[in-house]
Amino acid sequence: MISSSEEIIEQSQSSLAFHIQIQAKLEASELDQQTWCDIVSEIYVRETAERTRQTEILSQLEEHVSDKWNSVAEYLQTRQN
């Protein structure tokens, strides 16, 4: 009976040690994944800001070209009359 209990205690201690190692590996993996997610999120934020800035520049350029086109069209119309 005592040897059976000792075996159960040894198995339980071995199992505990194994699960502690697994937990440590999973915690390290979680930290690595969190770091990766933080990096990807930062890249996304920067690229989104850059796309927004580029879109604003293109909108301003489009407005400028449209204004110039209208001015040229008006000028040509006055020259034809």
Biopython code that builds the backbone (N, CA, C, O; Angstrom):
import numpy as np
from Bio.PDB.StructureBuilder import StructureBuilder

atoms = [
    (1, "MET", "N", (0.817, -1.189, 0.000)),
    (1, "MET", "CA", (0.000, 0.000, 0.000)),
    (1, "MET", "C", (0.873, 1.270, 0.000)),
    (1, "MET", "O", (0.596, 2.219, -0.734)),
    (2, "ILE", "N", (1.922, 1.274, 0.827)),
    (2, "ILE", "CA", (2.818, 2.418, 0.911)),
    (2, "ILE", "C", (3.584, 2.584, -0.399)),
    (2, "ILE", "O", (3.744, 3.706, -0.879)),
    (3, "SER", "N", (4.059, 1.484, -0.983)),
    (3, "SER", "CA", (4.793, 1.589, -2.245)),
    (3, "SER", "C", (3.884, 2.084, -3.354)),
    (3, "SER", "O", (4.335, 2.808, -4.241)),
    (4, "SER", "N", (2.613, 1.710, -3.325)),
    (4, "SER", "CA", (1.648, 2.185, -4.318)),
    (4, "SER", "C", (1.435, 3.686, -4.170)),
    (4, "SER", "O", (1.358, 4.412, -5.162)),
    (5, "SER", "N", (1.340, 4.139, -2.942)),
    (5, "SER", "CA", (1.173, 5.581, -2.680)),
    (5, "SER", "C", (2.422, 6.338, -3.094)),
    (5, "SER", "O", (2.321, 7.435, -3.642)),
    (6, "GLU", "N", (3.602, 5.772, -2.843)),
    (6, "GLU", "CA", (4.852, 6.407, -3.239)),
    (6, "GLU", "C", (4.947, 6.522, -4.756)),
    (6, "GLU", "O", (5.411, 7.535, -5.277)),
    (7, "GLU", "N", (4.508, 5.483, -5.463)),
    (7, "GLU", "CA", (4.507, 5.525, -6.931)),
    (7, "GLU", "C", (3.573, 6.611, -7.441)),
    (7, "GLU", "O", (3.893, 7.346, -8.375)),
    (8, "ILE", "N", (2.416, 6.694, -6.807)),
    (8, "ILE", "CA", (1.449, 7.731, -7.215)),
    (8, "ILE", "C", (2.037, 9.107, -6.960)),
    (8, "ILE", "O", (1.886, 9.997, -7.797)),
    (9, "ILE", "N", (2.702, 9.310, -5.831)),
    (9, "ILE", "CA", (3.328, 10.602, -5.522)),
    (9, "ILE", "C", (4.429, 10.905, -6.531)),
    (9, "ILE", "O", (4.522, 12.033, -7.016)),
    (10, "GLU", "N", (5.265, 9.922, -6.858)),
    (10, "GLU", "CA", (6.339, 10.128, -7.840)),
    (10, "GLU", "C", (5.775, 10.466, -9.215)),
    (10, "GLU", "O", (6.281, 11.357, -9.897)),
    (11, "GLN", "N", (4.729, 9.755, -9.619)),
    (11, "GLN", "CA", (4.095, 10.034, -10.917)),
    (11, "GLN", "C", (3.491, 11.434, -10.917)),
    (11, "GLN", "O", (3.588, 12.165, -11.902)),
    (12, "SER", "N", (2.872, 11.793, -9.809)),
    (12, "SER", "CA", (2.257, 13.118, -9.711)),
    (12, "SER", "C", (3.312, 14.215, -9.751)),
    (12, "SER", "O", (3.112, 15.245, -10.396)),
    (13, "GLN", "N", (4.438, 14.004, -9.064)),
    (13, "GLN", "CA", (5.521, 14.979, -9.088)),
    (13, "GLN", "C", (6.123, 15.093, -10.483)),
    (13, "GLN", "O", (6.432, 16.190, -10.949)),
    (14, "SER", "N", (6.285, 13.956, -11.142)),
    (14, "SER", "CA", (6.804, 13.958, -12.509)),
    (14, "SER", "C", (5.842, 14.679, -13.444)),
    (14, "SER", "O", (6.256, 15.476, -14.286)),
    (15, "SER", "N", (4.568, 14.391, -13.287)),
    (15, "SER", "CA", (3.549, 15.042, -14.113)),
    (15, "SER", "C", (3.518, 16.546, -13.853)),
    (15, "SER", "O", (3.387, 17.343, -14.783)),
    (16, "LEU", "N", (3.641, 16.927, -12.578)),
    (16, "LEU", "CA", (3.659, 18.347, -12.227)),
    (16, "LEU", "C", (4.852, 19.041, -12.870)),
    (16, "LEU", "O", (4.709, 20.123, -13.439)),
    (17, "ALA", "N", (6.024, 18.428, -12.781)),
    (17, "ALA", "CA", (7.225, 19.011, -13.385)),
    (17, "ALA", "C", (7.048, 19.162, -14.891)),
    (17, "ALA", "O", (7.424, 20.187, -15.460)),
    (18, "PHE", "N", (6.481, 18.152, -15.536)),
    (18, "PHE", "CA", (6.229, 18.209, -16.976)),
    (18, "PHE", "C", (5.293, 19.365, -17.314)),
    (18, "PHE", "O", (5.555, 20.132, -18.240)),
    (19, "HIS", "N", (4.209, 19.484, -16.565)),
    (19, "HIS", "CA", (3.231, 20.536, -16.853)),
    (19, "HIS", "C", (3.772, 21.927, -16.540)),
    (19, "HIS", "O", (3.381, 22.901, -17.183)),
    (20, "ILE", "N", (4.658, 22.028, -15.570)),
    (20, "ILE", "CA", (5.300, 23.318, -15.293)),
    (20, "ILE", "C", (6.180, 23.723, -16.477)),
    (20, "ILE", "O", (6.204, 24.891, -16.864)),
    (21, "GLN", "N", (6.900, 22.760, -17.047)),
    (21, "GLN", "CA", (7.735, 23.048, -18.229)),
    (21, "GLN", "C", (6.856, 23.473, -19.411)),
    (21, "GLN", "O", (7.166, 24.434, -20.114)),
    (22, "ILE", "N", (5.770, 22.749, -19.614)),
    (22, "ILE", "CA", (4.855, 23.094, -20.720)),
    (22, "ILE", "C", (4.280, 24.484, -20.511)),
    (22, "ILE", "O", (4.187, 25.270, -21.454)),
    (23, "GLN", "N", (3.895, 24.790, -19.284)),
    (23, "GLN", "CA", (3.341, 26.114, -18.987)),
    (23, "GLN", "C", (4.366, 27.204, -19.284)),
    (23, "GLN", "O", (4.025, 28.235, -19.863)),
    (24, "ALA", "N", (5.611, 26.985, -18.894)),
    (24, "ALA", "CA", (6.667, 27.972, -19.154)),
    (24, "ALA", "C", (6.859, 28.176, -20.654)),
    (24, "ALA", "O", (7.018, 29.307, -21.112)),
    (25, "LYS", "N", (6.845, 27.084, -21.420)),
    (25, "LYS", "CA", (6.988, 27.193, -22.876)),
    (25, "LYS", "C", (5.812, 27.946, -23.485)),
    (25, "LYS", "O", (5.989, 28.774, -24.378)),
    (26, "LEU", "N", (4.609, 27.653, -22.994)),
    (26, "LEU", "CA", (3.428, 28.334, -23.526)),
    (26, "LEU", "C", (3.435, 29.818, -23.177)),
    (26, "LEU", "O", (3.035, 30.653, -23.988)),
    (27, "GLU", "N", (3.884, 30.143, -21.983)),
    (27, "GLU", "CA", (3.970, 31.551, -21.597)),
    (27, "GLU", "C", (4.994, 32.285, -22.462)),
    (27, "GLU", "O", (4.762, 33.423, -22.870)),
    (28, "ALA", "N", (6.118, 31.640, -22.739)),
    (28, "ALA", "CA", (7.132, 32.250, -23.616)),
    (28, "ALA", "C", (6.578, 32.417, -25.023)),
    (28, "ALA", "O", (6.801, 33.440, -25.671)),
    (29, "SER", "N", (5.864, 31.416, -25.486)),
    (29, "SER", "CA", (5.258, 31.490, -26.817)),
    (29, "SER", "C", (4.220, 32.610, -26.875)),
    (29, "SER", "O", (4.143, 33.344, -27.859)),
    (30, "GLU", "N", (3.432, 32.733, -25.824)),
    (30, "GLU", "CA", (2.427, 33.793, -25.777)),
    (30, "GLU", "C", (3.096, 35.165, -25.819)),
    (30, "GLU", "O", (2.625, 36.074, -26.503)),
    (31, "LEU", "N", (4.201, 35.305, -25.078)),
    (31, "LEU", "CA", (4.931, 36.573, -25.084)),
    (31, "LEU", "C", (5.474, 36.872, -26.477)),
    (31, "LEU", "O", (5.382, 38.005, -26.950)),
    (32, "ASP", "N", (6.037, 35.865, -27.134)),
    (32, "ASP", "CA", (6.536, 36.046, -28.503)),
    (32, "ASP", "C", (5.409, 36.454, -29.442)),
    (32, "ASP", "O", (5.575, 37.351, -30.268)),
    (33, "GLN", "N", (4.265, 35.795, -29.312)),
    (33, "GLN", "CA", (3.133, 36.116, -30.179)),
    (33, "GLN", "C", (2.594, 37.512, -29.889)),
    (33, "GLN", "O", (2.189, 38.222, -30.810)),
    (34, "GLN", "N", (2.585, 37.911, -28.624)),
    (34, "GLN", "CA", (2.125, 39.260, -28.280)),
    (34, "GLN", "C", (3.062, 40.307, -28.854)),
    (34, "GLN", "O", (2.621, 41.335, -29.368)),
    (35, "THR", "N", (4.369, 40.039, -28.763)),
    (35, "THR", "CA", (5.355, 40.953, -29.337)),
    (35, "THR", "C", (5.150, 41.066, -30.845)),
    (35, "THR", "O", (5.165, 42.166, -31.398)),
    (36, "TRP", "N", (4.961, 39.932, -31.505)),
    (36, "TRP", "CA", (4.727, 39.925, -32.951)),
    (36, "TRP", "C", (3.459, 40.712, -33.282)),
    (36, "TRP", "O", (3.451, 41.508, -34.221)),
    (37, "CYS", "N", (2.392, 40.494, -32.519)),
    (37, "CYS", "CA", (1.139, 41.212, -32.762)),
    (37, "CYS", "C", (1.328, 42.717, -32.576)),
    (37, "CYS", "O", (0.790, 43.512, -33.346)),
    (38, "ASP", "N", (2.089, 43.104, -31.558)),
    (38, "ASP", "CA", (2.354, 44.530, -31.333)),
    (38, "ASP", "C", (3.104, 45.137, -32.510)),
    (38, "ASP", "O", (2.797, 46.250, -32.937)),
    (39, "ILE", "N", (4.081, 44.412, -33.032)),
    (39, "ILE", "CA", (4.859, 44.901, -34.177)),
    (39, "ILE", "C", (3.965, 45.040, -35.404)),
    (39, "ILE", "O", (4.008, 46.056, -36.098)),
    (40, "VAL", "N", (3.159, 44.019, -35.668)),
    (40, "VAL", "CA", (2.269, 44.046, -36.835)),
    (40, "VAL", "C", (1.244, 45.170, -36.692)),
    (40, "VAL", "O", (0.924, 45.849, -37.668)),
    (41, "SER", "N", (0.734, 45.365, -35.491)),
    (41, "SER", "CA", (-0.236, 46.441, -35.258)),
    (41, "SER", "C", (0.392, 47.809, -35.505)),
    (41, "SER", "O", (-0.235, 48.684, -36.102)),
    (42, "GLU", "N", (1.621, 47.994, -35.049)),
    (42, "GLU", "CA", (2.315, 49.260, -35.262)),
    (42, "GLU", "C", (2.557, 49.508, -36.749)),
    (42, "GLU", "O", (2.382, 50.626, -37.233)),
    (43, "ILE", "N", (2.955, 48.476, -37.459)),
    (43, "ILE", "CA", (3.151, 48.601, -38.915)),
    (43, "ILE", "C", (1.837, 48.969, -39.587)),
    (43, "ILE", "O", (1.812, 49.831, -40.466)),
    (44, "TYR", "N", (0.743, 48.324, -39.182)),
    (44, "TYR", "CA", (-0.573, 48.609, -39.754)),
    (44, "TYR", "C", (-0.962, 50.069, -39.516)),
    (44, "TYR", "O", (-1.445, 50.747, -40.422)),
    (45, "VAL", "N", (-0.747, 50.542, -38.290)),
    (45, "VAL", "CA", (-1.101, 51.931, -37.966)),
    (45, "VAL", "C", (-0.285, 52.901, -38.819)),
    (45, "VAL", "O", (-0.825, 53.862, -39.367)),
    (46, "ARG", "N", (1.028, 52.640, -38.926)),
    (46, "ARG", "CA", (1.883, 53.528, -39.730)),
    (46, "ARG", "C", (1.486, 53.510, -41.202)),
    (46, "ARG", "O", (1.402, 54.561, -41.839)),
    (47, "GLU", "N", (1.243, 52.317, -41.741)),
    (47, "GLU", "CA", (0.888, 52.222, -43.161)),
    (47, "GLU", "C", (-0.479, 52.833, -43.430)),
    (47, "GLU", "O", (-0.692, 53.434, -44.483)),
    (48, "THR", "N", (-1.406, 52.688, -42.493)),
    (48, "THR", "CA", (-2.720, 53.300, -42.657)),
    (48, "THR", "C", (-2.600, 54.816, -42.653)),
    (48, "THR", "O", (-3.234, 55.496, -43.460)),
    (49, "ALA", "N", (-1.790, 55.342, -41.747)),
    (49, "ALA", "CA", (-1.567, 56.794, -41.703)),
    (49, "ALA", "C", (-0.929, 57.277, -43.000)),
    (49, "ALA", "O", (-1.301, 58.327, -43.523)),
    (50, "GLU", "N", (0.028, 56.514, -43.518)),
    (50, "GLU", "CA", (0.686, 56.891, -44.777)),
    (50, "GLU", "C", (-0.306, 56.855, -45.943)),
    (50, "GLU", "O", (-0.298, 57.746, -46.792)),
    (51, "ARG", "N", (-1.159, 55.825, -45.986)),
    (51, "ARG", "CA", (-2.166, 55.760, -47.062)),
    (51, "ARG", "C", (-3.149, 56.921, -46.955)),
    (51, "ARG", "O", (-3.571, 57.480, -47.967)),
    (52, "THR", "N", (-3.506, 57.276, -45.743)),
    (52, "THR", "CA", (-4.411, 58.418, -45.540)),
    (52, "THR", "C", (-3.756, 59.701, -46.034)),
    (52, "THR", "O", (-4.393, 60.515, -46.702)),
    (53, "ARG", "N", (-2.478, 59.875, -45.699)),
    (53, "ARG", "CA", (-1.747, 61.064, -46.150)),
    (53, "ARG", "C", (-1.655, 61.098, -47.673)),
    (53, "ARG", "O", (-1.861, 62.147, -48.284)),
    (54, "GLN", "N", (-1.348, 59.962, -48.284)),
    (54, "GLN", "CA", (-1.258, 59.895, -49.737)),
    (54, "GLN", "C", (-2.607, 60.164, -50.394)),
    (54, "GLN", "O", (-2.677, 60.825, -51.430)),
    (55, "THR", "N", (-3.655, 59.661, -49.802)),
    (55, "THR", "CA", (-5.001, 59.896, -50.341)),
    (55, "THR", "C", (-5.343, 61.379, -50.280)),
    (55, "THR", "O", (-5.928, 61.921, -51.218)),
    (56, "GLU", "N", (-4.982, 62.037, -49.183)),
    (56, "GLU", "CA", (-5.232, 63.481, -49.066)),
    (56, "GLU", "C", (-4.452, 64.253, -50.126)),
    (56, "GLU", "O", (-4.976, 65.187, -50.733)),
    (57, "ILE", "N", (-3.197, 63.860, -50.346)),
    (57, "ILE", "CA", (-2.383, 64.531, -51.365)),
    (57, "ILE", "C", (-3.001, 64.331, -52.748)),
    (57, "ILE", "O", (-3.092, 65.271, -53.537)),
    (58, "LEU", "N", (-3.425, 63.101, -53.033)),
    (58, "LEU", "CA", (-4.042, 62.830, -54.338)),
    (58, "LEU", "C", (-5.347, 63.609, -54.505)),
    (58, "LEU", "O", (-5.648, 64.082, -55.601)),
    (59, "SER", "N", (-6.111, 63.744, -53.445)),
    (59, "SER", "CA", (-7.356, 64.518, -53.514)),
    (59, "SER", "C", (-7.057, 65.986, -53.796)),
    (59, "SER", "O", (-7.740, 66.624, -54.597)),
    (60, "GLN", "N", (-6.027, 66.520, -53.130)),
    (60, "GLN", "CA", (-5.636, 67.909, -53.387)),
    (60, "GLN", "C", (-5.136, 68.080, -54.820)),
    (60, "GLN", "O", (-5.450, 69.070, -55.481)),
    (61, "LEU", "N", (-4.365, 67.121, -55.289)),
    (61, "LEU", "CA", (-3.861, 67.178, -56.663)),
    (61, "LEU", "C", (-5.016, 67.104, -57.661)),
    (61, "LEU", "O", (-5.044, 67.842, -58.646)),
    (62, "GLU", "N", (-5.959, 66.214, -57.397)),
    (62, "GLU", "CA", (-7.120, 66.091, -58.273)),
    (62, "GLU", "C", (-7.902, 67.411, -58.316)),
    (62, "GLU", "O", (-8.333, 67.856, -59.380)),
    (63, "GLU", "N", (-8.074, 68.016, -57.159)),
    (63, "GLU", "CA", (-8.795, 69.292, -57.099)),
    (63, "GLU", "C", (-8.034, 70.373, -57.860)),
    (63, "GLU", "O", (-8.636, 71.162, -58.589)),
    (64, "HIS", "N", (-6.720, 70.412, -57.693)),
    (64, "HIS", "CA", (-5.890, 71.398, -58.394)),
    (64, "HIS", "C", (-5.964, 71.208, -59.915)),
    (64, "HIS", "O", (-6.145, 72.172, -60.660)),
    (65, "VAL", "N", (-5.821, 69.961, -60.364)),
    (65, "VAL", "CA", (-5.878, 69.678, -61.805)),
    (65, "VAL", "C", (-7.258, 70.023, -62.352)),
    (65, "VAL", "O", (-7.375, 70.580, -63.443)),
    (66, "SER", "N", (-8.294, 69.697, -61.602)),
    (66, "SER", "CA", (-9.657, 70.016, -62.042)),
    (66, "SER", "C", (-9.843, 71.531, -62.174)),
    (66, "SER", "O", (-10.423, 72.010, -63.149)),
    (67, "ASP", "N", (-9.347, 72.277, -61.188)),
    (67, "ASP", "CA", (-9.437, 73.745, -61.263)),
    (67, "ASP", "C", (-8.689, 74.275, -62.481)),
    (67, "ASP", "O", (-9.195, 75.130, -63.208)),
    (68, "LYS", "N", (-7.488, 73.764, -62.695)),
    (68, "LYS", "CA", (-6.692, 74.216, -63.853)),
    (68, "LYS", "C", (-7.386, 73.834, -65.164)),
    (68, "LYS", "O", (-7.407, 74.618, -66.113)),
    (69, "TRP", "N", (-7.942, 72.645, -65.210)),
    (69, "TRP", "CA", (-8.647, 72.198, -66.411)),
    (69, "TRP", "C", (-9.820, 73.123, -66.707)),
    (69, "TRP", "O", (-10.042, 73.510, -67.854)),
    (70, "ASN", "N", (-10.564, 73.472, -65.673)),
    (70, "ASN", "CA", (-11.697, 74.384, -65.849)),
    (70, "ASN", "C", (-11.227, 75.755, -66.322)),
    (70, "ASN", "O", (-11.857, 76.379, -67.176)),
    (71, "SER", "N", (-10.113, 76.214, -65.759)),
    (71, "SER", "CA", (-9.570, 77.513, -66.185)),
    (71, "SER", "C", (-9.158, 77.474, -67.653)),
    (71, "SER", "O", (-9.431, 78.409, -68.404)),
    (72, "VAL", "N", (-8.504, 76.396, -68.055)),
    (72, "VAL", "CA", (-8.087, 76.247, -69.456)),
    (72, "VAL", "C", (-9.318, 76.177, -70.353)),
    (72, "VAL", "O", (-9.348, 76.796, -71.417)),
    (73, "ALA", "N", (-10.326, 75.430, -69.933)),
    (73, "ALA", "CA", (-11.550, 75.305, -70.733)),
    (73, "ALA", "C", (-12.227, 76.668, -70.889)),
    (73, "ALA", "O", (-12.692, 77.011, -71.976)),
    (74, "GLU", "N", (-12.282, 77.438, -69.815)),
    (74, "GLU", "CA", (-12.880, 78.786, -69.891)),
    (74, "GLU", "C", (-12.055, 79.693, -70.796)),
    (74, "GLU", "O", (-12.609, 80.458, -71.585)),
    (75, "TYR", "N", (-10.742, 79.610, -70.683)),
    (75, "TYR", "CA", (-9.870, 80.427, -71.520)),
    (75, "TYR", "C", (-10.065, 80.086, -72.994)),
    (75, "TYR", "O", (-10.185, 80.978, -73.834)),
    (76, "LEU", "N", (-10.097, 78.794, -73.302)),
    (76, "LEU", "CA", (-10.289, 78.378, -74.689)),
    (76, "LEU", "C", (-11.651, 78.801, -75.206)),
    (76, "LEU", "O", (-11.800, 79.170, -76.371)),
    (77, "GLN", "N", (-12.637, 78.745, -74.334)),
    (77, "GLN", "CA", (-13.983, 79.147, -74.749)),
    (77, "GLN", "C", (-14.021, 80.651, -75.075)),
    (77, "GLN", "O", (-14.664, 81.060, -76.042)),
    (78, "THR", "N", (-13.337, 81.463, -74.274)),
    (78, "THR", "CA", (-13.317, 82.912, -74.541)),
    (78, "THR", "C", (-12.510, 83.221, -75.810)),
    (78, "THR", "O", (-12.804, 84.194, -76.504)),
    (79, "ARG", "N", (-11.510, 82.414, -76.113)),
    (79, "ARG", "CA", (-10.699, 82.626, -77.299)),
    (79, "ARG", "C", (-11.467, 82.276, -78.569)),
    (79, "ARG", "O", (-11.223, 82.844, -79.634)),
    (80, "GLN", "N", (-12.406, 81.323, -78.438)),
    (80, "GLN", "CA", (-13.177, 80.924, -79.611)),
    (80, "GLN", "C", (-14.299, 81.915, -79.933)),
    (80, "GLN", "O", (-14.772, 82.007, -81.066)),
    (81, "ASN", "N", (-14.695, 82.628, -78.930)),
    (81, "ASN", "CA", (-15.816, 83.587, -79.145)),
    (81, "ASN", "C", (-15.338, 84.879, -79.626)),
    (81, "ASN", "O", (-16.137, 85.787, -79.855)),
]
sb = StructureBuilder()
sb.init_structure("model")
sb.init_model(0)
sb.init_chain("A")
sb.init_seg("    ")
for serial, (resi, resn, name, xyz) in enumerate(atoms, 1):
    if name == "N":
        sb.init_residue(resn, " ", resi, " ")
    sb.init_atom(name, np.array(xyz, "f"), 0.0, 1.0, " ", f" {name:<3s}", serial, name[0])
structure = sb.get_structure()
